[in-house]
Amino acid sequence: MITFTYPGQGSQAPAMGAAWRSEPSWELVEEASDATGRDVAALLVEADAEELRQTRNSQLATFVMSMLALDAVARVGLLPNAHAGHSLGEYSALVASGILDFAEAAHLVAERGEAMQLASEEQDGTMAAVLGLADSDVEECCDEAGSNVWVANYNAPGQVVIAGAPADVDAAADLARRRGAKRVMKLQVGGAFHTPFMAPAYERLTKALATAEFHAPDAPVYANVDAAPYDNAGVWPRLLARQLTSPVRWHQTIRRLLDAGCRTFVELGPGSALTGMAKRIERGLETLSLRSPADIDPLLESIGAGGDSDAPLAEGESLHAHERLVVATAAGVFKPAEPDCRGTRIAAGAVLGEVSGEPVRSPFSGTVMDYLAVAGERVATNQPIAWLRTE
């Protein structure tokens, strides 16, 4: 079983989008700019570390980076059994599962980032990572330190983030050190996220969520607020709103996924924070990441080498680095091209068929080995419809 995971704020880095500019997936950057009225390309390529550290910028930039990685793996036909995103990454998970449309999610992420930025400016807050202490000990330190410090993230065993008023966070940090914490590190963030300090952002985000359209998912998404899987759309406006002021239960989420049979975790987006957390939670997992186009072939080779026999690849067959799947870019009825392309070598951009009148073009050159959808079949967005060999 494969789970795709998506990072949150703090994973961003200057010029993190540069390697994607010549890739077909880069078209999503223009879509995100249209949906938000922001120059997303500038954020991904030109913005410096200080500019990216602003909540309104880091959230949108990180979300779009995860979407570039997701689009790239969808183009080669790699599909997961479940999704989970850390904080902001939950919006990426909802797009990946089909619950939210990309443009809708980009708008919501921009609203969320702006709302959280304004809430942080209204109420001074900070966050700190406590390492080497049990969850219960950290919770007790917060209770003893004051009324304005809380656990914000349960990331992994011995890795908990606290947040709140600077004075109370400092007091809780001192108590944690006395209890035996190996290290306490202040985080370079602009507010106390996932605490009651984000209450001012709740109203603005709730209004935005009320106008959004949520759809039935292709695969379950595990929620931050309770670590539970949800395979229906109706619960998500409430869960996303609650997430603002509730702790991220990432450790518990990974445990639930392990109990469900997941043994391969693929992190899509900048950084490798979630990969590191998964390794702390359970030894022996297959943890992979895709941060740039150069990671695509190694990812396919690793999974195709037999890491996960339940991966839905090419009708159950392994997909190797010299093989590609062409996927439907829309939902509807599939009609293959005439004449039949099987056994012929095609160039990138060749039309292999159409879905509801929209052409399905191959992003790759290679030999068409077979169709995976038949004429008249109703297909979903990103469903594989043909198999190519590129060598």
C-alpha beads as a LAMMPS data file, in Angstrom:
LAMMPS data file: protein, C-alpha beads

391 atoms
390 bonds

1 atom types
1 bond types

-500.0 500.0 xlo xhi
-500.0 500.0 ylo yhi
-500.0 500.0 zlo zhi

Masses

1 110.0

Atoms # bond

1 1 1 0.000 0.000 0.000
2 1 1 1.314 3.433 -1.009
3 1 1 0.467 6.722 0.696
4 1 1 1.293 10.111 -0.802
5 1 1 2.177 12.734 1.801
6 1 1 2.406 16.495 1.341
7 1 1 4.540 18.915 3.390
8 1 1 3.422 22.096 5.081
9 1 1 4.774 25.562 5.712
10 1 1 8.485 25.633 6.543
11 1 1 9.576 23.306 3.743
12 1 1 9.999 26.151 1.245
13 1 1 13.383 27.307 -0.116
14 1 1 14.477 30.024 -2.559
15 1 1 14.419 29.017 -6.262
16 1 1 12.760 25.703 -5.396
17 1 1 10.699 25.837 -8.588
18 1 1 13.559 26.514 -11.000
19 1 1 14.023 22.879 -12.054
20 1 1 10.335 22.603 -13.030
21 1 1 10.169 25.530 -15.495
22 1 1 10.771 23.401 -18.606
23 1 1 8.433 20.594 -17.489
24 1 1 4.843 20.124 -18.751
25 1 1 3.612 20.415 -15.160
26 1 1 4.722 24.069 -15.045
27 1 1 1.400 25.021 -16.662
28 1 1 -0.105 24.697 -13.176
29 1 1 1.849 27.777 -12.078
30 1 1 -0.069 29.961 -14.523
31 1 1 -3.353 28.388 -13.384
32 1 1 -2.491 29.125 -9.744
33 1 1 -1.619 32.738 -10.627
34 1 1 -4.967 33.155 -12.397
35 1 1 -6.856 31.653 -9.458
36 1 1 -5.164 33.789 -6.802
37 1 1 -4.133 36.993 -8.544
38 1 1 -0.575 36.367 -7.364
39 1 1 2.678 36.021 -9.331
40 1 1 3.310 32.427 -8.317
41 1 1 6.227 31.979 -10.730
42 1 1 8.095 34.789 -8.970
43 1 1 7.515 33.102 -5.603
44 1 1 8.900 29.792 -6.876
45 1 1 11.916 31.157 -8.725
46 1 1 12.794 34.703 -7.635
47 1 1 11.688 35.168 -4.007
48 1 1 14.390 35.194 -1.331
49 1 1 14.225 33.393 2.005
50 1 1 12.794 36.380 3.873
51 1 1 9.985 36.876 1.370
52 1 1 9.160 33.172 1.398
53 1 1 9.049 33.141 5.190
54 1 1 5.914 35.313 5.140
55 1 1 2.927 33.086 5.766
56 1 1 0.924 34.410 2.811
57 1 1 3.840 33.513 0.508
58 1 1 5.185 30.291 1.993
59 1 1 1.811 28.546 2.029
60 1 1 0.914 29.278 -1.585
61 1 1 4.426 28.497 -2.829
62 1 1 4.650 25.198 -0.956
63 1 1 1.189 24.119 -2.116
64 1 1 2.016 24.741 -5.781
65 1 1 5.322 22.885 -5.457
66 1 1 3.472 19.830 -4.157
67 1 1 1.041 20.129 -7.062
68 1 1 3.904 20.171 -9.584
69 1 1 5.255 16.955 -8.071
70 1 1 1.787 15.403 -7.975
71 1 1 1.119 16.275 -11.617
72 1 1 4.455 14.763 -12.623
73 1 1 3.741 11.412 -10.969
74 1 1 0.180 11.413 -12.299
75 1 1 1.557 11.823 -15.831
76 1 1 3.554 8.614 -15.432
77 1 1 0.619 6.804 -13.880
78 1 1 1.710 6.347 -10.273
79 1 1 -1.387 6.315 -8.070
80 1 1 -1.589 5.917 -4.264
81 1 1 -4.004 4.091 -1.984
82 1 1 -4.325 7.024 0.450
83 1 1 -3.293 10.643 1.038
84 1 1 -2.197 12.683 4.055
85 1 1 -0.906 16.239 4.302
86 1 1 0.789 18.021 7.181
87 1 1 -1.072 21.242 8.054
88 1 1 -1.113 23.218 4.768
89 1 1 -0.329 19.918 3.014
90 1 1 -3.877 18.786 3.745
91 1 1 -5.058 21.033 0.903
92 1 1 -2.610 19.282 -1.429
93 1 1 -3.991 15.927 -0.280
94 1 1 -7.544 17.063 -1.034
95 1 1 -6.608 18.033 -4.596
96 1 1 -4.726 14.766 -5.092
97 1 1 -7.751 12.740 -3.978
98 1 1 -10.157 14.705 -6.175
99 1 1 -12.028 16.340 -3.284
100 1 1 -10.987 19.854 -4.379
101 1 1 -10.266 21.204 -7.839
102 1 1 -6.786 22.664 -8.224
103 1 1 -7.895 26.253 -8.865
104 1 1 -10.387 26.108 -5.992
105 1 1 -7.709 24.817 -3.627
106 1 1 -5.206 27.469 -4.765
107 1 1 -7.776 30.155 -3.918
108 1 1 -8.446 28.584 -0.505
109 1 1 -4.726 28.303 0.255
110 1 1 -4.239 31.981 -0.614
111 1 1 -7.155 32.904 1.669
112 1 1 -5.800 30.704 4.449
113 1 1 -2.306 32.167 4.193
114 1 1 -3.618 35.733 4.243
115 1 1 -5.955 35.026 7.163
116 1 1 -3.203 33.378 9.212
117 1 1 -0.764 36.183 8.402
118 1 1 -3.235 38.793 9.659
119 1 1 -4.032 36.731 12.759
120 1 1 -0.314 36.500 13.533
121 1 1 0.082 40.262 13.199
122 1 1 -2.865 40.780 15.542
123 1 1 -1.566 38.401 18.252
124 1 1 2.184 37.980 18.859
125 1 1 3.019 34.274 18.908
126 1 1 5.863 31.848 18.393
127 1 1 6.583 28.121 18.120
128 1 1 9.312 25.785 19.389
129 1 1 10.228 22.162 18.745
130 1 1 10.773 19.971 21.817
131 1 1 12.995 16.962 21.130
132 1 1 13.505 13.870 23.247
133 1 1 10.483 14.119 25.530
134 1 1 7.270 12.077 25.628
135 1 1 4.049 13.686 24.402
136 1 1 2.478 13.559 27.863
137 1 1 5.475 15.304 29.430
138 1 1 5.310 18.105 26.874
139 1 1 1.581 18.498 27.487
140 1 1 2.215 18.786 31.240
141 1 1 4.920 21.391 30.644
142 1 1 2.423 23.487 28.674
143 1 1 -0.210 23.125 31.375
144 1 1 2.254 24.265 34.055
145 1 1 3.827 27.106 32.048
146 1 1 0.764 29.296 31.549
147 1 1 -2.599 29.682 29.903
148 1 1 -1.272 30.677 26.474
149 1 1 0.917 27.784 25.331
150 1 1 -0.264 24.544 23.718
151 1 1 0.959 21.553 21.758
152 1 1 0.627 22.465 18.054
153 1 1 2.143 19.434 16.298
154 1 1 2.551 15.810 17.366
155 1 1 5.142 15.040 14.690
156 1 1 6.918 11.863 15.790
157 1 1 8.106 10.077 18.936
158 1 1 10.203 12.595 20.835
159 1 1 9.381 15.397 18.391
160 1 1 6.602 17.737 19.501
161 1 1 6.024 21.394 18.580
162 1 1 4.575 23.854 21.083
163 1 1 3.151 27.289 20.306
164 1 1 1.625 30.330 21.951
165 1 1 2.640 33.588 23.593
166 1 1 6.447 34.043 23.570
167 1 1 6.720 34.271 27.368
168 1 1 4.653 31.132 27.954
169 1 1 6.484 29.214 25.219
170 1 1 9.793 30.154 26.894
171 1 1 8.447 28.985 30.258
172 1 1 7.279 25.667 28.806
173 1 1 10.645 25.248 27.089
174 1 1 12.478 25.724 30.402
175 1 1 10.234 23.148 32.074
176 1 1 10.856 20.714 29.217
177 1 1 14.620 21.055 29.600
178 1 1 14.331 20.325 33.324
179 1 1 12.299 17.206 32.542
180 1 1 15.069 15.926 30.298
181 1 1 14.341 17.235 26.789
182 1 1 17.415 16.744 24.617
183 1 1 16.860 20.018 22.820
184 1 1 14.356 22.844 22.446
185 1 1 14.542 24.912 19.257
186 1 1 12.674 28.099 18.431
187 1 1 11.115 27.898 14.949
188 1 1 11.406 30.737 12.454
189 1 1 7.682 31.219 11.896
190 1 1 5.413 34.226 12.012
191 1 1 2.827 33.070 14.524
192 1 1 1.422 30.438 16.855
193 1 1 -0.219 28.162 14.314
194 1 1 -2.702 25.429 15.265
195 1 1 -3.567 27.117 18.544
196 1 1 -6.414 29.370 19.741
197 1 1 -4.276 32.321 18.575
198 1 1 -5.479 31.500 15.051
199 1 1 -9.133 32.082 15.991
200 1 1 -9.257 35.425 14.106
201 1 1 -8.438 33.520 10.895
202 1 1 -11.294 31.083 11.464
203 1 1 -14.103 33.391 10.310
204 1 1 -12.394 34.429 7.063
205 1 1 -11.453 30.883 6.136
206 1 1 -14.899 29.542 7.062
207 1 1 -16.513 31.999 4.643
208 1 1 -14.151 30.920 1.855
209 1 1 -14.791 27.246 2.570
210 1 1 -18.561 27.813 2.449
211 1 1 -18.333 28.845 -1.209
212 1 1 -16.023 25.991 -2.257
213 1 1 -17.229 22.842 -3.990
214 1 1 -16.137 19.526 -2.495
215 1 1 -16.300 16.258 -4.458
216 1 1 -16.230 12.552 -3.626
217 1 1 -12.592 11.332 -3.335
218 1 1 -10.781 8.697 -5.376
219 1 1 -8.886 7.579 -2.251
220 1 1 -9.260 8.380 1.460
221 1 1 -7.567 11.384 3.034
222 1 1 -6.382 11.182 6.656
223 1 1 -7.256 14.329 8.619
224 1 1 -4.915 16.319 10.847
225 1 1 -7.413 16.995 13.606
226 1 1 -8.200 13.376 14.505
227 1 1 -5.872 11.187 12.351
228 1 1 -8.942 9.463 10.889
229 1 1 -9.478 8.541 7.216
230 1 1 -12.367 10.176 5.372
231 1 1 -13.726 8.971 2.052
232 1 1 -16.580 11.473 1.780
233 1 1 -16.588 15.149 0.844
234 1 1 -19.089 16.703 3.241
235 1 1 -16.881 16.660 6.352
236 1 1 -13.997 18.658 4.927
237 1 1 -15.168 22.271 5.373
238 1 1 -15.518 21.596 9.106
239 1 1 -12.229 19.698 9.352
240 1 1 -10.264 22.384 7.499
241 1 1 -11.706 25.119 9.703
242 1 1 -10.982 23.166 12.900
243 1 1 -7.445 22.533 11.726
244 1 1 -6.546 26.214 12.204
245 1 1 -6.852 26.027 15.993
246 1 1 -6.260 22.292 16.595
247 1 1 -2.954 20.412 16.851
248 1 1 -1.672 18.452 13.862
249 1 1 -1.716 14.784 14.885
250 1 1 0.872 13.591 12.380
251 1 1 2.389 10.844 14.541
252 1 1 -1.068 9.396 15.075
253 1 1 -1.880 9.719 11.366
254 1 1 1.148 7.687 10.301
255 1 1 0.280 5.062 12.923
256 1 1 -3.258 4.785 11.530
257 1 1 -1.838 4.353 8.033
258 1 1 0.535 1.651 9.259
259 1 1 -2.395 -0.145 10.867
260 1 1 -4.201 0.065 7.498
261 1 1 -1.281 -1.705 5.805
262 1 1 0.744 1.154 4.350
263 1 1 4.454 0.424 4.102
264 1 1 5.521 2.917 1.402
265 1 1 5.324 6.681 1.936
266 1 1 6.057 9.070 -0.936
267 1 1 6.530 12.740 -0.004
268 1 1 5.581 15.144 -2.811
269 1 1 6.889 18.697 -2.553
270 1 1 9.828 20.687 -1.223
271 1 1 12.028 19.422 1.591
272 1 1 12.069 16.019 3.256
273 1 1 10.608 16.743 6.696
274 1 1 7.816 14.174 6.420
275 1 1 10.224 11.508 5.201
276 1 1 12.345 12.073 8.294
277 1 1 9.312 11.914 10.579
278 1 1 8.139 8.625 9.055
279 1 1 11.544 7.074 9.724
280 1 1 11.337 8.180 13.374
281 1 1 7.852 6.729 13.739
282 1 1 8.576 3.273 12.263
283 1 1 11.822 1.643 11.215
284 1 1 11.980 -0.342 8.013
285 1 1 9.467 1.698 6.034
286 1 1 10.095 2.533 2.404
287 1 1 10.241 6.343 2.427
288 1 1 10.642 8.158 -0.873
289 1 1 10.412 11.779 -1.966
290 1 1 9.908 13.773 -5.135
291 1 1 11.194 17.329 -5.002
292 1 1 12.364 17.884 -8.582
293 1 1 11.955 16.279 -12.039
294 1 1 15.240 14.432 -11.482
295 1 1 13.523 12.380 -8.763
296 1 1 10.867 10.871 -11.060
297 1 1 12.861 8.014 -12.591
298 1 1 14.522 6.958 -9.301
299 1 1 11.069 6.971 -7.679
300 1 1 9.621 4.742 -10.387
301 1 1 12.621 2.410 -10.268
302 1 1 12.346 2.083 -6.491
303 1 1 8.627 1.290 -6.535
304 1 1 8.867 -0.843 -9.660
305 1 1 11.638 -2.878 -8.036
306 1 1 9.043 -4.428 -5.778
307 1 1 8.704 -2.154 -2.794
308 1 1 4.921 -2.388 -2.821
309 1 1 2.980 -5.119 -4.547
310 1 1 -0.367 -3.363 -4.047
311 1 1 0.566 -0.244 -6.034
312 1 1 -2.019 0.368 -8.761
313 1 1 0.434 0.498 -11.663
314 1 1 -0.353 -0.559 -15.214
315 1 1 -2.941 -3.174 -14.406
316 1 1 -0.846 -4.552 -11.564
317 1 1 2.457 -4.777 -13.469
318 1 1 5.631 -3.039 -12.329
319 1 1 6.356 0.256 -14.028
320 1 1 10.071 0.829 -14.626
321 1 1 12.078 3.917 -15.504
322 1 1 11.835 3.295 -19.269
323 1 1 8.048 2.937 -19.159
324 1 1 5.396 5.632 -18.957
325 1 1 1.631 5.789 -18.551
326 1 1 -0.452 8.375 -20.379
327 1 1 -3.351 9.469 -18.206
328 1 1 -6.688 11.147 -18.872
329 1 1 -6.636 14.874 -18.168
330 1 1 -10.412 14.989 -17.703
331 1 1 -13.251 12.698 -16.704
332 1 1 -15.641 11.282 -19.262
333 1 1 -16.026 8.672 -21.998
334 1 1 -12.800 7.523 -23.677
335 1 1 -12.510 7.195 -27.455
336 1 1 -9.161 5.856 -28.817
337 1 1 -7.469 7.493 -31.784
338 1 1 -7.904 6.091 -35.268
339 1 1 -5.963 4.336 -36.622
340 1 1 -4.983 2.247 -33.607
341 1 1 -1.639 3.444 -32.182
342 1 1 -0.566 0.136 -30.646
343 1 1 2.908 -0.933 -31.724
344 1 1 3.733 2.420 -33.282
345 1 1 6.328 4.918 -32.195
346 1 1 4.920 8.369 -31.407
347 1 1 6.371 11.786 -30.683
348 1 1 5.639 13.815 -27.571
349 1 1 2.328 15.602 -28.062
350 1 1 0.772 12.852 -30.185
351 1 1 -2.970 12.353 -29.645
352 1 1 -3.846 8.868 -28.391
353 1 1 -7.559 9.467 -28.114
354 1 1 -10.078 11.797 -26.549
355 1 1 -12.174 12.027 -23.398
356 1 1 -15.483 13.829 -23.780
357 1 1 -14.120 15.589 -26.852
358 1 1 -10.859 16.690 -25.192
359 1 1 -7.695 15.240 -26.806
360 1 1 -5.470 13.004 -24.686
361 1 1 -1.905 13.839 -25.694
362 1 1 1.180 11.905 -24.664
363 1 1 3.746 14.030 -22.780
364 1 1 6.378 11.481 -23.874
365 1 1 7.818 10.015 -27.039
366 1 1 8.033 6.236 -27.291
367 1 1 6.303 3.094 -28.505
368 1 1 2.664 2.572 -27.602
369 1 1 2.626 -0.902 -26.053
370 1 1 -1.094 -1.098 -25.292
371 1 1 -4.240 0.768 -24.308
372 1 1 -5.405 0.458 -20.703
373 1 1 -8.870 1.865 -21.408
374 1 1 -11.310 0.627 -24.036
375 1 1 -13.562 2.560 -26.374
376 1 1 -16.680 3.764 -24.600
377 1 1 -15.242 3.281 -21.094
378 1 1 -15.938 6.066 -18.613
379 1 1 -12.620 7.152 -17.125
380 1 1 -11.666 9.429 -14.239
381 1 1 -9.178 12.284 -14.272
382 1 1 -5.588 10.917 -14.103
383 1 1 -6.756 7.370 -14.906
384 1 1 -4.142 5.567 -17.079
385 1 1 -5.352 5.063 -20.654
386 1 1 -2.185 3.915 -22.470
387 1 1 1.227 2.400 -21.775
388 1 1 4.418 3.565 -23.545
389 1 1 7.970 2.256 -23.679
390 1 1 10.422 5.128 -24.033
391 1 1 13.506 3.087 -24.949

Bonds

1 1 1 2
2 1 2 3
3 1 3 4
4 1 4 5
5 1 5 6
6 1 6 7
7 1 7 8
8 1 8 9
9 1 9 10
10 1 10 11
11 1 11 12
12 1 12 13
13 1 13 14
14 1 14 15
15 1 15 16
16 1 16 17
17 1 17 18
18 1 18 19
19 1 19 20
20 1 20 21
21 1 21 22
22 1 22 23
23 1 23 24
24 1 24 25
25 1 25 26
26 1 26 27
27 1 27 28
28 1 28 29
29 1 29 30
30 1 30 31
31 1 31 32
32 1 32 33
33 1 33 34
34 1 34 35
35 1 35 36
36 1 36 37
37 1 37 38
38 1 38 39
39 1 39 40
40 1 40 41
41 1 41 42
42 1 42 43
43 1 43 44
44 1 44 45
45 1 45 46
46 1 46 47
47 1 47 48
48 1 48 49
49 1 49 50
50 1 50 51
51 1 51 52
52 1 52 53
53 1 53 54
54 1 54 55
55 1 55 56
56 1 56 57
57 1 57 58
58 1 58 59
59 1 59 60
60 1 60 61
61 1 61 62
62 1 62 63
63 1 63 64
64 1 64 65
65 1 65 66
66 1 66 67
67 1 67 68
68 1 68 69
69 1 69 70
70 1 70 71
71 1 71 72
72 1 72 73
73 1 73 74
74 1 74 75
75 1 75 76
76 1 76 77
77 1 77 78
78 1 78 79
79 1 79 80
80 1 80 81
81 1 81 82
82 1 82 83
83 1 83 84
84 1 84 85
85 1 85 86
86 1 86 87
87 1 87 88
88 1 88 89
89 1 89 90
90 1 90 91
91 1 91 92
92 1 92 93
93 1 93 94
94 1 94 95
95 1 95 96
96 1 96 97
97 1 97 98
98 1 98 99
99 1 99 100
100 1 100 101
101 1 101 102
102 1 102 103
103 1 103 104
104 1 104 105
105 1 105 106
106 1 106 107
107 1 107 108
108 1 108 109
109 1 109 110
110 1 110 111
111 1 111 112
112 1 112 113
113 1 113 114
114 1 114 115
115 1 115 116
116 1 116 117
117 1 117 118
118 1 118 119
119 1 119 120
120 1 120 121
121 1 121 122
122 1 122 123
123 1 123 124
124 1 124 125
125 1 125 126
126 1 126 127
127 1 127 128
128 1 128 129
129 1 129 130
130 1 130 131
131 1 131 132
132 1 132 133
133 1 133 134
134 1 134 135
135 1 135 136
136 1 136 137
137 1 137 138
138 1 138 139
139 1 139 140
140 1 140 141
141 1 141 142
142 1 142 143
143 1 143 144
144 1 144 145
145 1 145 146
146 1 146 147
147 1 147 148
148 1 148 149
149 1 149 150
150 1 150 151
151 1 151 152
152 1 152 153
153 1 153 154
154 1 154 155
155 1 155 156
156 1 156 157
157 1 157 158
158 1 158 159
159 1 159 160
160 1 160 161
161 1 161 162
162 1 162 163
163 1 163 164
164 1 164 165
165 1 165 166
166 1 166 167
167 1 167 168
168 1 168 169
169 1 169 170
170 1 170 171
171 1 171 172
172 1 172 173
173 1 173 174
174 1 174 175
175 1 175 176
176 1 176 177
177 1 177 178
178 1 178 179
179 1 179 180
180 1 180 181
181 1 181 182
182 1 182 183
183 1 183 184
184 1 184 185
185 1 185 186
186 1 186 187
187 1 187 188
188 1 188 189
189 1 189 190
190 1 190 191
191 1 191 192
192 1 192 193
193 1 193 194
194 1 194 195
195 1 195 196
196 1 196 197
197 1 197 198
198 1 198 199
199 1 199 200
200 1 200 201
201 1 201 202
202 1 202 203
203 1 203 204
204 1 204 205
205 1 205 206
206 1 206 207
207 1 207 208
208 1 208 209
209 1 209 210
210 1 210 211
211 1 211 212
212 1 212 213
213 1 213 214
214 1 214 215
215 1 215 216
216 1 216 217
217 1 217 218
218 1 218 219
219 1 219 220
220 1 220 221
221 1 221 222
222 1 222 223
223 1 223 224
224 1 224 225
225 1 225 226
226 1 226 227
227 1 227 228
228 1 228 229
229 1 229 230
230 1 230 231
231 1 231 232
232 1 232 233
233 1 233 234
234 1 234 235
235 1 235 236
236 1 236 237
237 1 237 238
238 1 238 239
239 1 239 240
240 1 240 241
241 1 241 242
242 1 242 243
243 1 243 244
244 1 244 245
245 1 245 246
246 1 246 247
247 1 247 248
248 1 248 249
249 1 249 250
250 1 250 251
251 1 251 252
252 1 252 253
253 1 253 254
254 1 254 255
255 1 255 256
256 1 256 257
257 1 257 258
258 1 258 259
259 1 259 260
260 1 260 261
261 1 261 262
262 1 262 263
263 1 263 264
264 1 264 265
265 1 265 266
266 1 266 267
267 1 267 268
268 1 268 269
269 1 269 270
270 1 270 271
271 1 271 272
272 1 272 273
273 1 273 274
274 1 274 275
275 1 275 276
276 1 276 277
277 1 277 278
278 1 278 279
279 1 279 280
280 1 280 281
281 1 281 282
282 1 282 283
283 1 283 284
284 1 284 285
285 1 285 286
286 1 286 287
287 1 287 288
288 1 288 289
289 1 289 290
290 1 290 291
291 1 291 292
292 1 292 293
293 1 293 294
294 1 294 295
295 1 295 296
296 1 296 297
297 1 297 298
298 1 298 299
299 1 299 300
300 1 300 301
301 1 301 302
302 1 302 303
303 1 303 304
304 1 304 305
305 1 305 306
306 1 306 307
307 1 307 308
308 1 308 309
309 1 309 310
310 1 310 311
311 1 311 312
312 1 312 313
313 1 313 314
314 1 314 315
315 1 315 316
316 1 316 317
317 1 317 318
318 1 318 319
319 1 319 320
320 1 320 321
321 1 321 322
322 1 322 323
323 1 323 324
324 1 324 325
325 1 325 326
326 1 326 327
327 1 327 328
328 1 328 329
329 1 329 330
330 1 330 331
331 1 331 332
332 1 332 333
333 1 333 334
334 1 334 335
335 1 335 336
336 1 336 337
337 1 337 338
338 1 338 339
339 1 339 340
340 1 340 341
341 1 341 342
342 1 342 343
343 1 343 344
344 1 344 345
345 1 345 346
346 1 346 347
347 1 347 348
348 1 348 349
349 1 349 350
350 1 350 351
351 1 351 352
352 1 352 353
353 1 353 354
354 1 354 355
355 1 355 356
356 1 356 357
357 1 357 358
358 1 358 359
359 1 359 360
360 1 360 361
361 1 361 362
362 1 362 363
363 1 363 364
364 1 364 365
365 1 365 366
366 1 366 367
367 1 367 368
368 1 368 369
369 1 369 370
370 1 370 371
371 1 371 372
372 1 372 373
373 1 373 374
374 1 374 375
375 1 375 376
376 1 376 377
377 1 377 378
378 1 378 379
379 1 379 380
380 1 380 381
381 1 381 382
382 1 382 383
383 1 383 384
384 1 384 385
385 1 385 386
386 1 386 387
387 1 387 388
388 1 388 389
389 1 389 390
390 1 390 391
